[in-house]
Amino acid sequence: MRHFAILLLLLPAITALSQEPPQNPEPDTNSQYSQGENTLTSFAGQFFHGNFVNLYASGAGVYDNDQALVNNTSGLSGLGYALGGGVQAFHRFRDSVFSASYNAGYTDYQSSAYSSGFNQHLSLVYSKRLSRHWNIAFVEGGGTYRYGVGYYEQPNSATPAISNPFSSVTKYFSSAVSLTYRQSARLSYFMSGDFYLARYNYPGAIGSTGGALSGSVIYRLTERTTLGGTYTHSNFTYQHDAGTSSLNGAYFNFTHTFLRYWTVNADAGFTISNSSGIIKIPVTIILNGQEVTGYEIGPYQLTKTTPSVRGNVSRRFRNILATASVGQGVTPGNGIYLTSKNQYVTGALSYTMRKSNISASGGYFHLTSLANNVSSAYSTSSFGLSYGYTLTRHLAANVRYDYYRYGNVYNYSGVGNNRIYFGISFSTSGIPLTIY
């Protein structure tokens, strides 16, 4: 029972809004999470045994070899500096658990091809046992990304933000609350509500706002194996009267723990999407020998059924944390592709030694529009690798590499960006920076 409260929300509600198969709401209560449970919102927890609070500040040089934007220009490099700081914390109380990570920073590019500005990221989890049978949990996530969206910076988002290839800034907010009723040692009921918002910064950008409700019944077959069923309903609206979507999904859930430290989740089901609105298609015509760009406008209404599947494997043990997911579901899109089928692969790995940490994370997303038939598929991917080493009691050296890739959109070719950070950080706990 000890770990039921903390993991309660991380498993079911984080994919409810996007109508991808929710992970099993009934977490394992074995001791596999006694190592690494304080890494719910940050890999920094690997340096501590139990509760901690860490404040940090950093400064780094930044180099980009190309804008992480799809446009008619390429090869525009940028050099600058980044200043930032944040807080990471974990605390287990008698009947609740709190975990949070927040960071904010400012990046100043010396090249006029790049816009300087702020970025920030928040990940927060709070879980409380209300009584012998009832548990409540909250998960909050949000952030502002500049030139590329990193999967690894939003570990607990109900619906992860997916990069928009025309927007230099992506803003998102995700909030989820859940209740679990444990009727017996084997049978539990789970209910959750979720909210999601995404915005982009170029003229005419189409942001999305949505909410979802879900319910699950979970049955524990053995100490290591659970089965369940989940139903979810979601609604999304899009800016500029671009459209609305209503989603209904049903899924079968399975979870099994191997050898104490390995957990495997598998889910399968379907999602029915009903999308309607007004579509604007960018077109270019030749008029009097000159190119003229405009939009073709028309209404649409489509209902589609999409198979939804997901597989996940995770390992938590001492100084190693690893997780990987692959699946297909329905997402609110990225501001260009609205309601879309999302095929994805994501993963994260962290290895911590006494004075250093090496961590990596990445994701690949392939969107196919379910809202209309005029858009082709779009792919985006990101990868990050971070290494930090403690130099003195409170100072550490940090180097980080990020790669972002946008696929072809309309008549624009895809683009890739390599970004390198190298800098120094100060922390009250004397630990280096991790990838999140």
TORFIZA-112372 format. One line per field, with one value per residue (C-alpha): residue number from 1; residue in one letter; x, y, z. Coordinates in nm, 2 decimals, m for minus. Each point is the difference from the previous one (the first is absolute). Layout:
N
nr: [NUM_...]
rest: [A_...]
east: [X_...]
north: [Y_...]
up: [Z_...]
//
This chain:
436
nr: [1_2_3_4_5_6_7_8_9_10_11_12_13_14_15_16_17_18_19_20_21_22_23_24_25_26_27_28_29_30_31_32_33_34_35_36_37_38_39_40_41_42_43_44_45_46_47_48_49_50_51_52_53_54_55_56_57_58_59_60_61_62_63_64_65_66_67_68_69_70_71_72_73_74_75_76_77_78_79_80_81_82_83_84_85_86_87_88_89_90_91_92_93_94_95_96_97_98_99_100_101_102_103_104_105_106_107_108_109_110_111_112_113_114_115_116_117_118_119_120_121_122_123_124_125_126_127_128_129_130_131_132_133_134_135_136_137_138_139_140_141_142_143_144_145_146_147_148_149_150_151_152_153_154_155_156_157_158_159_160_161_162_163_164_165_166_167_168_169_170_171_172_173_174_175_176_177_178_179_180_181_182_183_184_185_186_187_188_189_190_191_192_193_194_195_196_197_198_199_200_201_202_203_204_205_206_207_208_209_210_211_212_213_214_215_216_217_218_219_220_221_222_223_224_225_226_227_228_229_230_231_232_233_234_235_236_237_238_239_240_241_242_243_244_245_246_247_248_249_250_251_252_253_254_255_256_257_258_259_260_261_262_263_264_265_266_267_268_269_270_271_272_273_274_275_276_277_278_279_280_281_282_283_284_285_286_287_288_289_290_291_292_293_294_295_296_297_298_299_300_301_302_303_304_305_306_307_308_309_310_311_312_313_314_315_316_317_318_319_320_321_322_323_324_325_326_327_328_329_330_331_332_333_334_335_336_337_338_339_340_341_342_343_344_345_346_347_348_349_350_351_352_353_354_355_356_357_358_359_360_361_362_363_364_365_366_367_368_369_370_371_372_373_374_375_376_377_378_379_380_381_382_383_384_385_386_387_388_389_390_391_392_393_394_395_396_397_398_399_400_401_402_403_404_405_406_407_408_409_410_411_412_413_414_415_416_417_418_419_420_421_422_423_424_425_426_427_428_429_430_431_432_433_434_435_436]
rest: [M_R_H_F_A_I_L_L_L_L_L_P_A_I_T_A_L_S_Q_E_P_P_Q_N_P_E_P_D_T_N_S_Q_Y_S_Q_G_E_N_T_L_T_S_F_A_G_Q_F_F_H_G_N_F_V_N_L_Y_A_S_G_A_G_V_Y_D_N_D_Q_A_L_V_N_N_T_S_G_L_S_G_L_G_Y_A_L_G_G_G_V_Q_A_F_H_R_F_R_D_S_V_F_S_A_S_Y_N_A_G_Y_T_D_Y_Q_S_S_A_Y_S_S_G_F_N_Q_H_L_S_L_V_Y_S_K_R_L_S_R_H_W_N_I_A_F_V_E_G_G_G_T_Y_R_Y_G_V_G_Y_Y_E_Q_P_N_S_A_T_P_A_I_S_N_P_F_S_S_V_T_K_Y_F_S_S_A_V_S_L_T_Y_R_Q_S_A_R_L_S_Y_F_M_S_G_D_F_Y_L_A_R_Y_N_Y_P_G_A_I_G_S_T_G_G_A_L_S_G_S_V_I_Y_R_L_T_E_R_T_T_L_G_G_T_Y_T_H_S_N_F_T_Y_Q_H_D_A_G_T_S_S_L_N_G_A_Y_F_N_F_T_H_T_F_L_R_Y_W_T_V_N_A_D_A_G_F_T_I_S_N_S_S_G_I_I_K_I_P_V_T_I_I_L_N_G_Q_E_V_T_G_Y_E_I_G_P_Y_Q_L_T_K_T_T_P_S_V_R_G_N_V_S_R_R_F_R_N_I_L_A_T_A_S_V_G_Q_G_V_T_P_G_N_G_I_Y_L_T_S_K_N_Q_Y_V_T_G_A_L_S_Y_T_M_R_K_S_N_I_S_A_S_G_G_Y_F_H_L_T_S_L_A_N_N_V_S_S_A_Y_S_T_S_S_F_G_L_S_Y_G_Y_T_L_T_R_H_L_A_A_N_V_R_Y_D_Y_Y_R_Y_G_N_V_Y_N_Y_S_G_V_G_N_N_R_I_Y_F_G_I_S_F_S_T_S_G_I_P_L_T_I_Y]
east: [0.00_0.29_0.04_m0.36_m0.05_0.31_m0.04_m0.37_m0.03_0.32_m0.13_m0.36_m0.07_0.31_m0.14_m0.37_m0.04_0.19_m0.22_0.31_m0.05_0.03_0.25_m0.12_m0.15_0.09_0.37_0.21_0.04_0.32_0.33_0.12_m0.06_0.19_0.30_m0.07_m0.35_0.12_0.07_m0.36_0.06_0.38_0.30_0.17_m0.17_0.25_0.27_m0.22_m0.15_m0.35_m0.10_0.20_m0.01_0.25_0.03_0.23_0.11_0.20_0.17_0.10_0.11_m0.25_0.05_m0.26_0.10_m0.35_m0.33_m0.24_m0.26_m0.14_0.04_0.17_0.33_0.26_0.35_m0.06_0.22_m0.04_0.24_m0.09_m0.03_m0.26_m0.06_m0.24_m0.09_m0.26_m0.11_m0.04_m0.17_m0.15_m0.16_m0.19_m0.24_m0.19_m0.29_0.11_0.28_0.11_0.25_0.08_0.25_0.00_0.25_0.01_0.26_0.09_0.18_0.17_0.10_0.25_m0.13_m0.30_m0.14_m0.09_m0.24_0.13_m0.24_m0.11_m0.09_m0.13_m0.12_m0.21_m0.07_m0.19_m0.15_m0.20_m0.17_m0.19_m0.18_m0.34_m0.11_0.05_m0.18_0.04_0.31_0.02_0.28_0.09_0.25_0.09_0.22_0.07_0.27_0.13_0.23_0.22_0.12_m0.10_m0.21_0.18_m0.19_0.21_m0.10_m0.36_0.01_m0.35_m0.20_m0.36_0.05_0.36_0.06_0.11_0.21_m0.15_0.25_m0.09_0.00_0.32_m0.18_m0.24_m0.20_m0.20_m0.17_m0.13_m0.19_m0.16_m0.17_m0.10_m0.19_0.05_m0.23_0.16_m0.30_0.22_0.36_m0.08_m0.27_0.04_m0.19_0.17_m0.14_0.18_m0.05_0.26_0.05_0.24_0.10_0.26_0.09_0.24_0.15_m0.03_m0.29_m0.30_0.13_m0.27_0.02_m0.20_m0.19_m0.16_m0.12_m0.06_m0.18_0.10_m0.10_0.17_m0.06_0.32_0.03_0.32_0.04_0.32_0.25_0.18_m0.28_m0.31_m0.27_m0.24_m0.23_m0.02_m0.25_0.09_m0.18_0.17_m0.09_0.23_m0.06_0.24_0.08_m0.13_m0.31_0.21_m0.21_m0.09_0.05_m0.18_0.19_m0.13_0.23_0.00_0.31_0.11_0.30_0.26_0.30_0.26_0.31_0.30_0.29_m0.10_0.14_m0.14_m0.36_m0.18_m0.33_m0.21_m0.33_m0.22_m0.33_m0.15_m0.09_m0.29_0.06_m0.26_0.16_m0.16_0.09_0.14_0.33_0.24_0.24_0.31_0.02_0.23_m0.11_0.17_m0.16_0.15_0.32_0.03_m0.06_m0.30_m0.05_m0.35_m0.24_m0.28_m0.27_m0.26_m0.21_0.07_m0.16_0.15_m0.06_0.28_0.09_0.36_0.17_0.18_0.29_0.29_0.29_0.22_0.30_0.17_0.28_0.07_0.30_0.26_0.20_m0.18_m0.34_m0.13_m0.33_m0.11_m0.35_m0.14_m0.35_m0.28_m0.28_m0.19_0.14_m0.13_0.29_0.26_m0.18_0.04_m0.13_m0.31_m0.16_0.25_0.10_0.33_0.26_0.28_0.32_0.14_0.27_0.22_0.30_0.20_0.31_0.13_0.34_0.13_0.10_m0.15_m0.31_m0.04_m0.36_m0.17_m0.35_m0.18_m0.32_m0.14_m0.35_m0.18_m0.33_m0.27_m0.30_m0.34_m0.17_0.02_0.14_0.21_0.31_0.27_0.18_0.26_0.29_0.20_0.27_0.23_0.30_0.20_0.32_0.12_0.32_0.07_0.30_0.04_0.31_m0.01_m0.25_m0.26_0.13_m0.03_0.09_m0.28_m0.01_m0.31_m0.09_m0.35_m0.13_m0.33_m0.14_m0.31_m0.13_m0.14_m0.31_m0.20_0.26_0.27_0.29_0.08_0.28_0.22_0.17_0.30_0.04_0.29_0.02_0.31_0.00_0.03_m0.27_m0.03_m0.23_m0.07_0.03_0.32_m0.13_0.03_m0.28_m0.20_m0.20_m0.31]
north: [0.00_0.23_0.11_0.00_0.38_0.13_m0.20_0.02_0.29_m0.04_m0.33_0.07_0.36_0.11_m0.13_0.04_0.33_m0.11_m0.31_m0.22_m0.32_0.10_m0.18_m0.22_0.20_m0.27_0.03_m0.28_0.02_m0.20_0.14_0.07_0.37_0.03_0.10_0.30_0.09_0.36_0.03_0.05_0.35_0.02_m0.24_0.21_m0.22_m0.28_0.19_m0.02_m0.26_0.11_0.37_0.29_0.36_0.13_0.36_0.06_0.27_m0.04_0.19_m0.15_0.09_m0.12_m0.08_m0.09_m0.11_0.08_0.13_m0.26_0.14_m0.11_0.30_0.09_0.07_m0.24_m0.01_0.30_m0.07_0.18_0.05_0.14_m0.06_m0.14_0.08_m0.19_m0.16_m0.20_m0.23_m0.38_m0.15_m0.33_m0.06_m0.30_0.08_m0.25_m0.03_0.20_0.06_0.32_0.03_0.30_0.14_0.36_0.18_0.33_0.16_0.27_m0.07_0.29_m0.07_0.23_m0.07_0.20_m0.32_m0.12_0.16_0.02_m0.07_m0.19_m0.37_m0.19_m0.35_m0.13_m0.36_m0.06_m0.31_m0.01_m0.31_m0.05_m0.29_0.13_m0.31_m0.37_m0.03_0.34_0.17_0.33_0.12_0.30_0.04_0.34_0.07_0.30_0.19_0.23_m0.14_0.20_m0.15_m0.36_m0.21_m0.26_m0.31_m0.04_0.33_m0.10_m0.34_0.02_0.19_m0.12_0.08_0.06_0.31_m0.09_0.25_0.24_0.04_0.37_0.12_0.11_m0.01_m0.27_0.05_m0.28_m0.08_m0.33_m0.08_m0.32_m0.11_m0.36_m0.19_m0.37_m0.22_m0.33_m0.23_m0.29_m0.12_m0.11_0.24_0.37_0.28_0.30_0.34_0.29_0.35_0.17_0.34_0.09_0.32_0.07_0.33_0.11_0.34_0.06_0.20_m0.22_m0.29_m0.24_m0.09_m0.27_m0.02_m0.32_m0.21_m0.36_m0.24_m0.36_m0.30_m0.33_m0.33_m0.18_m0.36_m0.14_m0.36_m0.06_0.20_0.10_0.00_0.22_0.02_0.28_0.19_0.37_0.24_0.36_0.29_0.32_0.33_0.24_0.35_0.18_0.37_0.22_m0.22_m0.26_m0.29_m0.23_m0.37_m0.24_m0.33_m0.32_m0.29_m0.34_m0.20_m0.32_0.05_m0.25_0.05_m0.25_0.04_m0.22_m0.08_0.28_0.29_m0.04_0.10_m0.06_0.17_m0.09_0.16_m0.05_0.15_0.25_0.37_0.15_0.36_0.25_0.31_0.30_0.36_0.23_m0.09_0.25_m0.14_0.21_0.02_0.18_0.11_0.18_0.33_0.22_m0.19_0.05_m0.24_0.08_m0.18_m0.04_m0.24_m0.23_m0.02_m0.28_m0.19_m0.35_m0.27_m0.34_m0.30_m0.26_m0.30_m0.04_m0.31_0.11_m0.20_0.06_m0.20_0.13_m0.15_0.17_m0.08_0.17_m0.13_0.19_0.22_m0.09_0.12_m0.10_0.01_m0.05_0.02_m0.07_0.04_0.16_0.22_0.32_0.34_0.36_0.07_0.27_0.31_m0.10_m0.35_0.02_m0.33_m0.26_m0.36_0.00_m0.28_0.04_m0.14_0.16_m0.09_0.13_m0.13_0.14_m0.14_0.17_m0.05_0.16_0.33_m0.01_m0.08_m0.09_0.00_m0.02_0.02_0.03_m0.04_m0.05_0.10_m0.07_0.19_m0.09_0.24_m0.14_0.34_0.02_m0.17_0.27_m0.02_m0.26_m0.16_0.19_m0.12_0.16_m0.13_0.12_m0.14_0.13_m0.11_0.16_m0.05_0.17_m0.03_0.15_0.21_0.13_m0.01_0.22_0.04_m0.23_0.00_m0.09_m0.08_m0.08_m0.08_0.03_m0.10_0.10_m0.12_0.12_m0.18_0.14_0.22_0.11_0.13_0.06_m0.24_m0.15_0.14_m0.12_0.20_m0.10_0.20_m0.02_0.14_0.02_0.17_0.02_m0.06_0.08_m0.21_0.00_m0.38_m0.02_m0.21_0.05_0.08_m0.29_m0.01_0.08]
up: [0.00_0.07_m0.36_m0.11_0.05_m0.18_m0.32_m0.02_m0.24_m0.20_m0.15_m0.11_m0.07_m0.18_m0.34_0.06_m0.18_m0.31_m0.02_m0.01_0.20_0.36_0.21_0.27_0.29_0.25_0.07_0.14_0.38_0.02_0.11_m0.35_0.05_0.33_m0.22_m0.22_0.12_0.05_m0.37_m0.09_m0.14_m0.03_m0.05_0.27_0.26_m0.08_0.20_0.32_0.23_0.07_0.06_m0.15_m0.11_m0.25_m0.13_m0.30_m0.24_m0.32_m0.29_m0.33_m0.35_m0.27_m0.37_m0.25_m0.35_m0.15_0.10_0.12_m0.23_m0.34_m0.25_m0.32_0.17_0.14_0.13_0.24_0.30_0.33_0.29_0.34_0.37_0.24_0.36_0.22_0.33_0.18_0.28_0.03_0.30_0.14_0.34_0.13_0.28_0.22_m0.25_m0.30_m0.25_m0.16_m0.30_m0.21_m0.24_m0.14_m0.21_m0.18_m0.22_m0.26_m0.32_m0.18_m0.37_m0.16_m0.35_m0.13_m0.16_0.35_0.25_0.36_0.29_0.30_0.05_0.29_0.10_0.29_0.11_0.32_0.16_0.33_0.12_0.33_0.17_0.12_0.18_0.00_m0.34_m0.16_m0.17_m0.18_m0.22_m0.21_m0.29_m0.14_m0.29_m0.22_m0.18_m0.26_m0.27_m0.23_m0.33_0.05_0.24_0.22_0.10_0.30_0.16_0.05_0.17_0.17_m0.26_m0.05_m0.37_m0.11_m0.22_m0.35_m0.19_m0.26_m0.29_m0.06_0.36_0.18_0.33_0.13_0.32_0.17_0.32_0.12_0.32_0.13_0.32_0.08_0.27_0.07_0.21_0.12_0.07_0.09_m0.02_m0.36_m0.13_m0.06_m0.18_m0.16_m0.11_m0.15_m0.16_m0.22_m0.16_m0.28_m0.18_m0.27_m0.17_m0.27_m0.09_m0.38_m0.16_m0.06_0.22_0.11_0.37_0.17_0.33_0.13_0.28_0.08_0.24_0.05_0.21_0.06_0.17_0.11_0.13_0.15_m0.11_0.20_0.20_m0.33_m0.26_m0.05_m0.27_m0.06_m0.24_m0.06_m0.17_m0.09_m0.15_m0.12_m0.17_m0.17_m0.15_m0.23_m0.03_m0.29_m0.03_m0.17_0.14_0.29_0.07_0.22_0.09_0.16_0.08_0.17_0.10_0.16_0.24_0.12_0.24_0.12_0.21_m0.08_0.24_0.24_m0.21_m0.35_m0.07_m0.33_m0.10_m0.31_m0.11_m0.30_m0.11_m0.24_m0.02_m0.19_m0.10_m0.13_m0.15_m0.16_m0.09_m0.27_m0.17_m0.15_m0.26_m0.10_m0.38_m0.24_m0.35_m0.28_m0.09_m0.27_0.03_0.37_0.29_0.22_0.33_0.16_0.16_m0.13_0.26_0.04_0.27_0.11_0.22_0.05_0.23_0.02_0.21_0.09_0.16_0.32_0.14_0.23_0.14_0.28_0.19_0.30_0.24_0.33_0.20_0.20_m0.24_m0.32_m0.13_m0.34_m0.18_m0.36_m0.16_m0.35_m0.11_m0.20_0.11_m0.07_0.09_m0.03_m0.24_m0.02_m0.13_m0.37_0.01_0.23_0.13_m0.12_0.03_0.18_m0.04_0.24_0.16_0.32_0.25_0.28_0.18_0.30_0.16_0.32_0.16_0.32_m0.16_m0.35_m0.21_m0.36_m0.13_m0.34_m0.13_m0.33_m0.19_m0.35_m0.09_m0.33_m0.05_m0.25_m0.02_0.11_m0.04_m0.38_m0.30_m0.15_0.22_m0.04_0.29_0.21_0.22_0.27_0.23_0.27_0.19_0.29_0.18_0.32_0.21_0.33_0.24_0.34_0.02_0.36_0.29_m0.19_m0.35_m0.30_m0.37_m0.24_m0.37_m0.20_m0.36_m0.15_m0.34_m0.15_m0.33_m0.19_m0.30_m0.32_0.03_m0.30_m0.26_0.27_0.04_0.34_0.22_0.28_0.27_0.22_0.33_0.24_0.36_0.21_0.33_0.38_0.26_0.37_0.22_0.38_0.01_m0.21_m0.29_m0.38_m0.24_m0.15_m0.32_0.20]
//
